[in-house]
Amino acid sequence: MTKLLLASAVIGLIASVLLTPLITKKREDGKSKKVIGYFFIGVFVLAFLATSITVYVTKMDVNWLAFWPAIILLTLGGAILASGIERKIKGVLFLASLGVAVYVLSAPLWNANEKFNSAEMKEEVEIKPFDETQTPASVPPQFARNKMKKAFGQVPNTSYYELGRLQIQKVNGEYVYIAPVEFSGFFKWMNGKTTPGYFIMSATDSADNPKFVEQEMKYVPSAYLNANLERHIRLQHPYLIFYGDVQLEVDEDGKPYYIQSYGDFISGRNGFDVKGIVLVDALTGKSEVIKLADVPEFIDGAVSPETVSLQNSYFGNYVHGYWNSRFGKKDVKLPSDEGTESNVSPIFDEKGDMYYFTDFTSPKEGVDSMLGYSLTNARTGEATYYTGNSDASYMDSQGNLQIIEKKFIEKKWTGKMPVLYNFYGEASWLTAVLDSNGFLQNYFIVSAANPEISVYAPTPKEALKLYKTALSRGGNKVEGSSHAEEKNASGKVLRVYKERLGDFTVASFLLNNGENYVVSSETEPLAIYLQEGDEVILTYGDTGEQFLPVRSLIIKGLQ
C-alpha cells in the first residue's frame, strides 16, 4: 500500500505542476499567489485521491504511459490557464502528449515484427515418440471438475464456498488437478475471512476420487478489499506489468502458493514478453518477484497459458508483418482454440516437464488440414514449432473432433482435450470422449495422417493396445516408442489371461522364462486358443514394458 501511496503522490505533484499557472503577474487585488497556492494544493489532493482510488479499484499498473489520456488533459488545461512563456512551454508539452498518444495507439500497426521476434520458435519435424510405459495426463478438466463438485461435501461450511479454477501440475511425481475452494460472495467472505483448502485429483486415472486438502488460505481471487489476491499483488508491486490470470501451485508438502506472470510491453503499452513470476504465499501474503531462470522446482506453469496463447498468435499471424496478417495472409497460420486453458493444452514429457500444446491451421475457411503444431515449455517459455512430415497432410484438432462427433452422433458424445502424440512412429490425436452430462466414456485415438485408422477404449492404455494393432492392419510400420529391438523367445505357457477389446481378443500370458507377453487376435488369430501348458515360439518387441508386445506367435501343435 505504501508504494501505491508514494506513486500517487508523485503523480499528484506532476498534475499540480502541469495544471497550475506558476508564472503570473501581480494583480491589484493581491490575491494571485494565495489563490495559486490553494489551487496547487487542491489539484494535488484531487489527483492523489483519483490515482489512488483508480489504481486500487482497477488494479492497473502505475507506469507513466498508463496515464497518457490524463497527461493530454492536464497539459491542455495547463496551457489554457497559463500565460506568456509558461503557456508556450505547456503548449509544447501538450503537443508532445499528443505525440505520445499517437505512439501508444499506433503501436499495434508497426510492432508486429517485434512481436514475431519475441515469439520466435525453434523448428523441428516431429515430436519424440511417446514412451508407451507411461500414462498420458489424459483426464479432461471438465470431467475432473464435475467429480470435484460432486465431492464438495468434504468442505466444512460448504455453503460459504465454491470451486475455483482448475490447474494441472506435477506433485511428488504424480500428475494431478488442483482446484482451490473460493468464497461464493462478499458476505461469505466477511464471515469466513479465509478459505479452508483445495481439491486434488489424478490427471491420469479417471477412476480416482477427488480429495480435499485442508490448507488455510487468506489471499485468494474471490476475497475482497486488501485480501483480494490480484489487488494484494498490485499493491505490493505497482510498477510490474502482468498478463494472464493468477494460478494456484502447491509444493511437494502440499502448501499452496499463487503465481502470476509478469513481463514487459513489446512497445508502447502493446504486446507482452514474459520475464518471470510473482510468487505469493496464500496464507501470509508474502510475495517474491522471481525471474524465469530462478523459478522454484515445484512451479510447473510459470508462464501463464494466456501468455503462451498470445505468443502463438504473434508467431502465427505476424510472420510477414501486420498488414499481411490482415490482407495477403501469406504463410499465416492460425493457432487452434480447442485447448483446455486459454486455447492451449498442458501436457507433460517423459521427464515430467510441462508444456503447452497448440496446433496451427490455415486461415482459409473450411480447411481442416494442420499446418504444424507447437510445444512451449511452461517454466521457461521456450517454444518449438513442429512442421510435421512434409509427405503427409495432417488433420487438425477441429477435424479430429468432427470425426468423434460423427462417430458417436446417436449418443451425442463429444471430444475434449485433443492432443497430438507420436504413437509408434505415427502422429496421432488422443482425445477424451464425454457424454452430454460431462462424464468420461472412453478415449479415442486417430491417425492424423490417415483418419481411417482410429480406435477407442475405456482407458488410454487399452486404446493404445488397439491402436498398435490397427496400425499394423492398416499397413503402417509400427515403431515402439523406445525404438524397441526385435527379439525371439520360446517356452512353456504358465498363465493366460484373455480379455475382449473392441472386436478382438487380447491374450496376456506368462512364459516359464519369467517374462510377460501380450498378443492380439487381430495380429495372431489363433491366439484365442492359447492356454496353459502350450509350447510357443514368438517374436516380440523389447520395449521395457511389463507386458512385452508379441509380433508373431507360433503355438506348437496348432501351427
C-alpha positions as semicolon CSV with decimal commas, in nm:
position;residue;x (nm);y (nm);z (nm)
1;M;0,000;0,000;0,000
2;T;0,292;0,233;0,076
3;K;0,426;0,201;-0,280
4;L;0,085;0,291;-0,422
5;L;0,053;0,599;-0,199
6;L;0,402;0,713;-0,293
7;A;0,333;0,666;-0,665
8;S;0,000;0,851;-0,628
9;A;0,177;1,138;-0,453
10;V;0,431;1,169;-0,735
11;I;0,152;1,167;-0,995
12;G;-0,042;1,425;-0,792
13;L;0,264;1,651;-0,779
14;I;0,316;1,623;-1,157
15;A;-0,054;1,700;-1,215
16;S;-0,029;2,011;-0,996
17;V;0,277;2,138;-1,182
18;L;0,116;2,081;-1,521
19;L;-0,222;2,235;-1,440
20;T;-0,132;2,522;-1,207
21;P;-0,019;2,854;-1,364
22;L;0,315;2,902;-1,186
23;I;0,431;3,225;-1,355
24;T;0,181;3,513;-1,305
25;K;0,175;3,888;-1,296
26;K;0,087;4,051;-0,969
27;R;-0,271;4,172;-0,972
28;E;-0,415;4,475;-0,798
29;D;-0,641;4,263;-0,577
30;G;-0,330;4,099;-0,426
31;K;-0,480;3,751;-0,420
32;S;-0,287;3,580;-0,702
33;K;-0,016;3,400;-0,506
34;K;-0,256;3,280;-0,239
35;V;-0,510;3,155;-0,492
36;I;-0,239;2,978;-0,690
37;G;-0,116;2,811;-0,371
38;Y;-0,464;2,684;-0,287
39;F;-0,516;2,576;-0,647
40;F;-0,185;2,385;-0,646
41;I;-0,275;2,203;-0,323
42;G;-0,630;2,132;-0,444
43;V;-0,507;1,978;-0,770
44;F;-0,252;1,772;-0,578
45;V;-0,515;1,633;-0,339
46;L;-0,764;1,557;-0,617
47;A;-0,500;1,392;-0,838
48;F;-0,366;1,194;-0,543
49;L;-0,712;1,066;-0,450
50;A;-0,813;0,999;-0,810
51;T;-0,494;0,800;-0,878
52;S;-0,512;0,602;-0,554
53;I;-0,879;0,511;-0,599
54;T;-0,843;0,428;-0,970
55;V;-0,543;0,201;-0,918
56;Y;-0,699;0,038;-0,610
57;V;-1,026;-0,040;-0,788
58;T;-0,894;-0,133;-1,135
59;K;-0,563;-0,293;-1,019
60;M;-0,385;-0,123;-1,309
61;D;-0,011;-0,055;-1,313
62;V;0,122;0,295;-1,244
63;N;0,375;0,322;-1,526
64;W;0,361;0,674;-1,669
65;L;0,234;0,568;-2,014
66;A;-0,078;0,431;-1,844
67;F;-0,183;0,790;-1,777
68;W;-0,141;0,933;-2,128
69;P;-0,509;1,042;-2,156
70;A;-0,478;1,232;-1,828
71;I;-0,149;1,390;-1,941
72;I;-0,321;1,526;-2,253
73;L;-0,599;1,684;-2,047
74;L;-0,358;1,824;-1,787
75;T;-0,121;1,981;-2,041
76;L;-0,414;2,123;-2,237
77;G;-0,569;2,269;-1,922
78;G;-0,232;2,398;-1,809
79;A;-0,172;2,573;-2,143
80;I;-0,515;2,737;-2,128
81;L;-0,472;2,860;-1,770
82;A;-0,112;2,977;-1,814
83;S;0,014;3,288;-1,986
84;G;0,328;3,419;-2,152
85;I;0,631;3,191;-2,171
86;E;0,464;2,934;-1,945
87;R;0,176;2,896;-2,194
88;K;0,426;2,831;-2,472
89;I;0,609;2,569;-2,264
90;K;0,289;2,389;-2,168
91;G;0,165;2,419;-2,525
92;V;0,475;2,232;-2,637
93;L;0,409;1,972;-2,365
94;F;0,052;1,939;-2,493
95;L;0,176;1,872;-2,847
96;A;0,427;1,622;-2,706
97;S;0,145;1,445;-2,519
98;L;-0,047;1,415;-2,846
99;G;0,265;1,256;-2,995
100;V;0,271;1,008;-2,705
101;A;-0,095;0,925;-2,770
102;V;-0,021;0,859;-3,138
103;Y;0,275;0,640;-3,034
104;V;0,066;0,435;-2,790
105;L;-0,240;0,395;-3,015
106;S;-0,044;0,315;-3,332
107;A;0,192;0,061;-3,171
108;P;-0,006;-0,244;-3,296
109;L;0,041;-0,124;-3,655
110;W;0,422;-0,116;-3,653
111;N;0,544;-0,350;-3,377
112;A;0,431;-0,675;-3,545
113;N;0,789;-0,772;-3,634
114;E;0,898;-0,719;-3,273
115;K;0,609;-0,936;-3,156
116;F;0,704;-1,211;-3,401
117;N;1,067;-1,199;-3,289
118;S;0,963;-1,217;-2,922
119;A;0,766;-1,536;-3,000
120;E;1,038;-1,694;-3,214
121;M;1,034;-2,075;-3,205
122;K;1,286;-2,342;-3,293
123;E;1,170;-2,563;-3,579
124;E;1,170;-2,941;-3,590
125;V;0,985;-3,201;-3,795
126;E;0,823;-3,431;-3,538
127;I;0,799;-3,474;-3,163
128;K;0,973;-3,769;-2,998
129;P;0,777;-4,096;-2,983
130;F;0,562;-4,133;-2,673
131;D;0,701;-4,365;-2,407
132;E;0,446;-4,647;-2,402
133;T;0,544;-4,741;-2,047
134;Q;0,394;-4,410;-1,929
135;T;0,033;-4,299;-1,895
136;P;-0,051;-3,962;-2,055
137;A;-0,222;-3,693;-1,847
138;S;-0,544;-3,763;-2,034
139;V;-0,826;-3,694;-1,786
140;P;-1,012;-3,391;-1,929
141;P;-1,052;-3,096;-1,689
142;Q;-1,430;-3,082;-1,747
143;F;-1,461;-3,436;-1,609
144;A;-1,227;-3,366;-1,316
145;R;-1,424;-3,053;-1,231
146;N;-1,753;-3,247;-1,233
147;K;-1,611;-3,502;-0,990
148;M;-1,478;-3,230;-0,760
149;K;-1,818;-3,062;-0,750
150;K;-1,976;-3,391;-0,650
151;A;-1,718;-3,427;-0,372
152;F;-1,777;-3,074;-0,239
153;G;-1,947;-3,212;0,069
154;Q;-1,599;-3,274;0,211
155;V;-1,557;-2,897;0,258
156;P;-1,652;-2,758;0,602
157;N;-1,924;-2,486;0,592
158;T;-1,995;-2,581;0,232
159;S;-2,246;-2,300;0,175
160;Y;-1,970;-2,039;0,215
161;Y;-1,765;-2,163;-0,077
162;E;-1,750;-2,269;-0,441
163;L;-1,495;-2,446;-0,660
164;G;-1,223;-2,227;-0,809
165;R;-1,017;-2,253;-1,126
166;L;-0,876;-2,596;-1,213
167;Q;-0,498;-2,625;-1,262
168;I;-0,284;-2,923;-1,367
169;Q;0,060;-2,979;-1,221
170;K;0,305;-3,243;-1,101
171;V;0,315;-3,310;-0,727
172;N;0,553;-3,571;-0,585
173;G;0,596;-3,722;-0,928
174;E;0,222;-3,759;-0,991
175;Y;0,021;-3,560;-1,246
176;V;-0,277;-3,408;-1,069
177;Y;-0,550;-3,148;-1,099
178;I;-0,581;-2,899;-0,816
179;A;-0,864;-2,653;-0,763
180;P;-0,892;-2,403;-0,475
181;V;-1,205;-2,357;-0,268
182;E;-1,322;-1,997;-0,323
183;F;-1,567;-1,764;-0,147
184;S;-1,914;-1,760;-0,301
185;G;-1,981;-1,390;-0,228
186;F;-1,896;-1,077;-0,031
187;F;-2,090;-1,165;0,284
188;K;-1,945;-1,518;0,285
189;W;-1,600;-1,359;0,274
190;M;-1,693;-1,124;0,559
191;N;-1,793;-1,422;0,772
192;G;-1,525;-1,667;0,664
193;K;-1,215;-1,444;0,615
194;T;-1,012;-1,748;0,496
195;T;-1,082;-2,045;0,270
196;P;-1,023;-2,395;0,408
197;G;-0,814;-2,556;0,132
198;Y;-0,820;-2,713;-0,214
199;F;-0,913;-3,030;-0,401
200;I;-0,664;-3,264;-0,566
201;M;-0,732;-3,544;-0,818
202;S;-0,528;-3,760;-1,053
203;A;-0,490;-3,630;-1,409
204;T;-0,406;-3,979;-1,542
205;D;-0,659;-4,205;-1,365
206;S;-1,024;-4,126;-1,433
207;A;-1,129;-4,367;-1,156
208;D;-0,951;-4,161;-0,891
209;N;-1,172;-3,970;-0,649
210;P;-1,102;-3,607;-0,555
211;K;-0,953;-3,548;-0,211
212;F;-0,997;-3,231;-0,010
213;V;-0,672;-3,099;0,140
214;E;-0,705;-2,870;0,441
215;Q;-0,474;-2,572;0,389
216;E;-0,600;-2,236;0,511
217;M;-0,573;-1,954;0,251
218;K;-0,639;-1,584;0,308
219;Y;-0,524;-1,422;-0,018
220;V;-0,743;-1,571;-0,292
221;P;-0,903;-1,433;-0,611
222;S;-1,253;-1,434;-0,459
223;A;-1,161;-1,233;-0,148
224;Y;-1,237;-0,861;-0,125
225;L;-1,058;-0,536;-0,037
226;N;-0,690;-0,583;0,053
227;A;-0,729;-0,962;0,082
228;N;-0,821;-0,989;-0,286
229;L;-0,522;-1,168;-0,439
230;E;-0,485;-0,958;-0,757
231;R;-0,516;-0,635;-0,557
232;H;-0,272;-0,762;-0,296
233;I;-0,016;-0,831;-0,571
234;R;-0,077;-0,494;-0,736
235;L;-0,040;-0,301;-0,408
236;Q;0,293;-0,468;-0,341
237;H;0,418;-0,436;-0,699
238;P;0,250;-0,130;-0,856
239;Y;0,502;-0,096;-1,143
240;L;0,506;-0,455;-1,275
241;I;0,320;-0,549;-1,594
242;F;0,108;-0,863;-1,551
243;Y;-0,057;-1,081;-1,814
244;G;-0,286;-1,377;-1,752
245;D;-0,481;-1,497;-1,452
246;V;-0,331;-1,597;-1,120
247;Q;-0,273;-1,970;-1,080
248;L;-0,260;-2,196;-0,778
249;E;0,051;-2,413;-0,736
250;V;0,132;-2,639;-0,442
251;D;0,475;-2,753;-0,330
252;E;0,577;-3,111;-0,253
253;D;0,440;-3,072;0,102
254;G;0,102;-2,956;-0,024
255;K;0,147;-2,593;0,080
256;P;-0,048;-2,362;-0,157
257;Y;0,102;-2,064;-0,340
258;Y;-0,037;-1,836;-0,607
259;I;0,169;-1,718;-0,901
260;Q;0,122;-1,452;-1,170
261;S;0,336;-1,394;-1,479
262;Y;0,496;-1,053;-1,523
263;G;0,695;-0,904;-1,810
264;D;0,738;-0,607;-2,041
265;F;0,530;-0,446;-2,313
266;I;0,671;-0,501;-2,661
267;S;0,637;-0,130;-2,736
268;G;0,416;0,148;-2,606
269;R;0,157;-0,031;-2,400
270;N;0,103;-0,307;-2,653
271;G;0,219;-0,666;-2,666
272;F;0,372;-0,872;-2,385
273;D;0,702;-1,050;-2,330
274;V;0,715;-1,264;-2,015
275;K;1,011;-1,224;-1,776
276;G;0,916;-1,403;-1,455
277;I;0,657;-1,458;-1,184
278;V;0,536;-1,310;-0,860
279;L;0,507;-1,588;-0,601
280;V;0,258;-1,530;-0,317
281;D;0,211;-1,735;0,000
282;A;-0,167;-1,791;0,002
283;L;-0,188;-1,768;0,382
284;T;0,058;-1,496;0,485
285;G;0,051;-1,291;0,164
286;K;0,431;-1,272;0,149
287;S;0,533;-1,216;-0,212
288;E;0,853;-1,254;-0,410
289;V;0,948;-1,143;-0,761
290;I;1,133;-1,427;-0,937
291;K;1,288;-1,435;-1,284
292;L;1,203;-1,732;-1,508
293;A;1,554;-1,872;-1,476
294;D;1,517;-1,886;-1,096
295;V;1,164;-2,026;-1,064
296;P;1,138;-2,287;-0,782
297;E;1,134;-2,652;-0,888
298;F;0,777;-2,716;-0,773
299;I;0,635;-2,447;-1,006
300;D;0,519;-2,611;-1,331
301;G;0,324;-2,330;-1,502
302;A;0,544;-2,023;-1,452
303;V;0,441;-1,891;-1,794
304;S;0,065;-1,838;-1,789
305;P;-0,142;-2,014;-2,059
306;E;-0,277;-1,673;-2,163
307;T;0,079;-1,561;-2,235
308;V;0,152;-1,871;-2,443
309;S;-0,171;-1,824;-2,637
310;L;-0,067;-1,464;-2,709
311;Q;0,279;-1,575;-2,824
312;N;0,124;-1,837;-3,052
313;S;-0,087;-1,563;-3,207
314;Y;0,223;-1,350;-3,269
315;F;0,410;-1,642;-3,423
316;G;0,124;-1,748;-3,648
317;N;-0,006;-1,410;-3,760
318;Y;0,295;-1,179;-3,787
319;V;0,538;-1,386;-3,994
320;H;0,536;-1,108;-4,260
321;G;0,415;-0,814;-4,051
322;Y;0,083;-0,662;-3,950
323;W;-0,069;-0,576;-4,289
324;N;-0,001;-0,923;-4,428
325;S;-0,193;-1,068;-4,132
326;R;-0,496;-0,863;-4,238
327;F;-0,489;-0,885;-4,616
328;G;-0,241;-1,103;-4,809
329;K;-0,206;-1,362;-4,529
330;K;0,099;-1,521;-4,689
331;D;0,236;-1,802;-4,463
332;V;-0,015;-1,705;-4,193
333;K;-0,119;-1,991;-3,964
334;L;-0,390;-1,964;-3,703
335;P;-0,346;-2,125;-3,359
336;S;-0,628;-2,356;-3,258
337;D;-0,886;-2,254;-2,998
338;E;-0,951;-2,614;-2,882
339;G;-0,712;-2,605;-2,587
340;T;-0,829;-2,661;-2,231
341;E;-0,669;-2,345;-2,085
342;S;-0,687;-2,021;-2,284
343;N;-0,669;-2,213;-2,615
344;V;-0,365;-2,422;-2,516
345;S;-0,349;-2,769;-2,356
346;P;-0,092;-2,853;-2,086
347;I;0,087;-3,187;-2,134
348;F;0,396;-3,349;-1,978
349;D;0,701;-3,503;-2,144
350;E;0,887;-3,814;-2,035
351;K;1,095;-3,609;-1,789
352;G;0,786;-3,468;-1,620
353;D;0,830;-3,116;-1,763
354;M;0,507;-2,937;-1,852
355;Y;0,447;-2,797;-2,200
356;Y;0,158;-2,614;-2,363
357;F;0,037;-2,776;-2,685
358;T;-0,127;-2,589;-2,975
359;D;-0,192;-2,691;-3,333
360;F;-0,198;-2,439;-3,620
361;T;-0,434;-2,443;-3,916
362;S;-0,494;-2,245;-4,235
363;P;-0,680;-1,911;-4,223
364;K;-0,885;-2,034;-4,518
365;E;-1,236;-2,133;-4,412
366;G;-1,346;-2,494;-4,449
367;V;-0,991;-2,632;-4,432
368;D;-0,915;-2,880;-4,151
369;S;-0,556;-2,950;-4,254
370;M;-0,297;-2,884;-3,985
371;L;-0,001;-2,666;-4,086
372;G;0,203;-2,756;-3,778
373;Y;0,196;-2,761;-3,400
374;S;0,393;-2,613;-3,114
375;L;0,509;-2,709;-2,767
376;T;0,600;-2,430;-2,524
377;N;0,791;-2,506;-2,204
378;A;0,568;-2,385;-1,920
379;R;0,865;-2,297;-1,697
380;T;1,098;-2,124;-1,942
381;G;0,867;-2,003;-2,220
382;E;1,095;-2,160;-2,485
383;A;0,891;-2,297;-2,774
384;T;0,940;-2,541;-3,061
385;Y;0,733;-2,546;-3,378
386;Y;0,688;-2,885;-3,545
387;T;0,619;-2,881;-3,917
388;G;0,516;-3,247;-3,937
389;N;0,608;-3,490;-4,214
390;S;0,616;-3,294;-4,541
391;D;0,497;-3,605;-4,731
392;A;0,177;-3,630;-4,527
393;S;-0,114;-3,394;-4,471
394;Y;-0,214;-3,389;-4,105
395;M;-0,567;-3,337;-3,983
396;D;-0,606;-3,054;-3,731
397;S;-0,778;-3,072;-3,391
398;Q;-1,108;-2,946;-3,530
399;G;-1,115;-3,223;-3,791
400;N;-1,040;-3,475;-3,517
401;L;-1,332;-3,351;-3,306
402;Q;-1,564;-3,369;-3,607
403;I;-1,474;-3,736;-3,658
404;I;-1,561;-3,810;-3,295
405;E;-1,889;-3,621;-3,324
406;K;-1,987;-3,826;-3,630
407;K;-1,866;-4,150;-3,469
408;F;-2,096;-4,104;-3,170
409;I;-2,369;-3,894;-3,332
410;E;-2,652;-4,107;-3,192
411;K;-2,519;-4,088;-2,836
412;K;-2,439;-3,717;-2,869
413;W;-2,092;-3,767;-2,723
414;T;-1,823;-3,504;-2,783
415;G;-1,444;-3,495;-2,779
416;K;-1,250;-3,285;-2,528
417;M;-0,881;-3,201;-2,484
418;P;-0,739;-3,317;-2,820
419;V;-0,359;-3,356;-2,803
420;L;-0,123;-3,475;-3,075
421;Y;0,123;-3,751;-2,977
422;N;0,375;-3,963;-3,162
423;F;0,238;-4,313;-3,101
424;Y;0,453;-4,589;-3,254
425;G;0,602;-4,351;-3,511
426;E;0,262;-4,217;-3,619
427;A;0,136;-3,863;-3,549
428;S;-0,190;-3,937;-3,366
429;W;-0,466;-3,748;-3,188
430;L;-0,560;-3,868;-2,839
431;T;-0,895;-3,726;-2,726
432;A;-1,118;-3,787;-2,425
433;V;-1,484;-3,853;-2,514
434;L;-1,751;-3,719;-2,278
435;D;-2,126;-3,768;-2,276
436;S;-2,381;-3,485;-2,256
437;N;-2,356;-3,487;-1,874
438;G;-1,979;-3,440;-1,876
439;F;-1,894;-3,798;-1,777
440;L;-1,593;-3,967;-1,934
441;Q;-1,694;-4,252;-2,163
442;N;-1,378;-4,352;-2,349
443;Y;-1,057;-4,243;-2,519
444;F;-1,036;-4,201;-2,894
445;I;-0,712;-4,229;-3,093
446;V;-0,697;-4,146;-3,463
447;S;-0,406;-4,113;-3,703
448;A;-0,350;-3,750;-3,805
449;A;-0,228;-3,857;-4,149
450;N;-0,471;-4,148;-4,202
451;P;-0,804;-4,065;-4,033
452;E;-0,949;-4,400;-4,137
453;I;-0,727;-4,560;-3,871
454;S;-0,898;-4,499;-3,538
455;V;-0,981;-4,686;-3,219
456;Y;-1,145;-4,617;-2,884
457;A;-1,139;-4,786;-2,545
458;P;-1,224;-4,713;-2,179
459;T;-0,862;-4,627;-2,086
460;P;-0,564;-4,478;-2,272
461;K;-0,363;-4,798;-2,219
462;E;-0,634;-5,014;-2,376
463;A;-0,678;-4,767;-2,661
464;L;-0,302;-4,777;-2,728
465;K;-0,309;-5,158;-2,749
466;L;-0,589;-5,145;-3,004
467;Y;-0,419;-4,864;-3,192
468;K;-0,095;-5,059;-3,231
469;T;-0,294;-5,344;-3,385
470;A;-0,492;-5,107;-3,607
471;L;-0,172;-4,950;-3,740
472;S;-0,033;-5,292;-3,827
473;R;-0,355;-5,388;-4,000
474;G;-0,352;-5,061;-4,193
475;G;-0,011;-5,138;-4,338
476;N;0,176;-4,884;-4,127
477;K;0,518;-4,954;-3,985
478;V;0,465;-4,968;-3,611
479;E;0,762;-4,840;-3,413
480;G;0,784;-4,881;-3,037
481;S;0,823;-4,555;-2,856
482;S;1,155;-4,671;-2,720
483;H;1,269;-4,792;-3,065
484;A;1,230;-5,145;-2,934
485;E;1,468;-5,412;-3,055
486;E;1,301;-5,719;-3,201
487;K;1,385;-6,040;-3,010
488;N;1,287;-6,408;-3,014
489;A;1,174;-6,631;-2,727
490;S;1,028;-6,974;-2,670
491;G;0,897;-7,171;-2,376
492;K;0,601;-7,311;-2,190
493;V;0,294;-7,101;-2,105
494;L;0,239;-7,090;-1,727
495;R;-0,054;-6,847;-1,701
496;V;-0,302;-6,697;-1,950
497;Y;-0,549;-6,409;-1,918
498;K;-0,781;-6,312;-2,205
499;E;-0,995;-6,003;-2,243
500;R;-1,215;-5,858;-2,513
501;L;-1,101;-5,520;-2,652
502;G;-1,325;-5,391;-2,928
503;D;-1,367;-5,658;-3,196
504;F;-1,066;-5,863;-3,089
505;T;-0,934;-6,074;-2,803
506;V;-0,612;-5,978;-2,626
507;A;-0,421;-6,258;-2,455
508;S;-0,171;-6,178;-2,178
509;F;0,049;-6,473;-2,079
510;L;0,347;-6,568;-1,864
511;L;0,624;-6,793;-2,000
512;N;0,848;-7,014;-1,792
513;N;1,133;-6,772;-1,869
514;G;0,969;-6,530;-1,625
515;E;0,861;-6,273;-1,887
516;N;0,507;-6,149;-1,954
517;Y;0,377;-6,102;-2,309
518;V;0,063;-5,968;-2,476
519;V;-0,079;-6,054;-2,817
520;S;-0,398;-5,955;-3,003
521;S;-0,610;-6,195;-3,209
522;E;-0,602;-5,932;-3,482
523;T;-0,227;-5,988;-3,517
524;E;-0,238;-6,362;-3,448
525;P;-0,594;-6,503;-3,488
526;L;-0,501;-6,837;-3,329
527;A;-0,409;-6,658;-3,007
528;I;-0,772;-6,713;-2,898
529;Y;-0,681;-7,082;-2,846
530;L;-0,376;-7,012;-2,628
531;Q;-0,388;-7,199;-2,297
532;E;-0,170;-7,300;-2,004
533;G;0,082;-7,571;-2,088
534;D;0,122;-7,472;-2,454
535;E;0,471;-7,462;-2,602
536;V;0,519;-7,143;-2,804
537;I;0,775;-6,971;-3,024
538;L;0,740;-6,596;-3,054
539;T;0,893;-6,271;-3,176
540;Y;0,842;-5,961;-2,958
541;G;0,946;-5,601;-2,922
542;D;1,178;-5,536;-2,629
543;T;1,001;-5,217;-2,518
544;G;1,085;-5,248;-2,150
545;E;0,716;-5,274;-2,060
546;Q;0,587;-5,521;-1,803
547;F;0,392;-5,692;-2,083
548;L;0,603;-5,717;-2,398
549;P;0,416;-5,682;-2,731
550;V;0,421;-6,001;-2,942
551;R;0,470;-5,951;-3,316
552;S;0,443;-6,314;-3,422
553;L;0,333;-6,627;-3,236
554;I;0,356;-6,999;-3,313
555;I;0,166;-7,241;-3,088
556;K;0,320;-7,588;-3,124
557;G;0,059;-7,845;-3,218
558;L;-0,166;-7,582;-3,381
559;Q;0,071;-7,439;-3,642
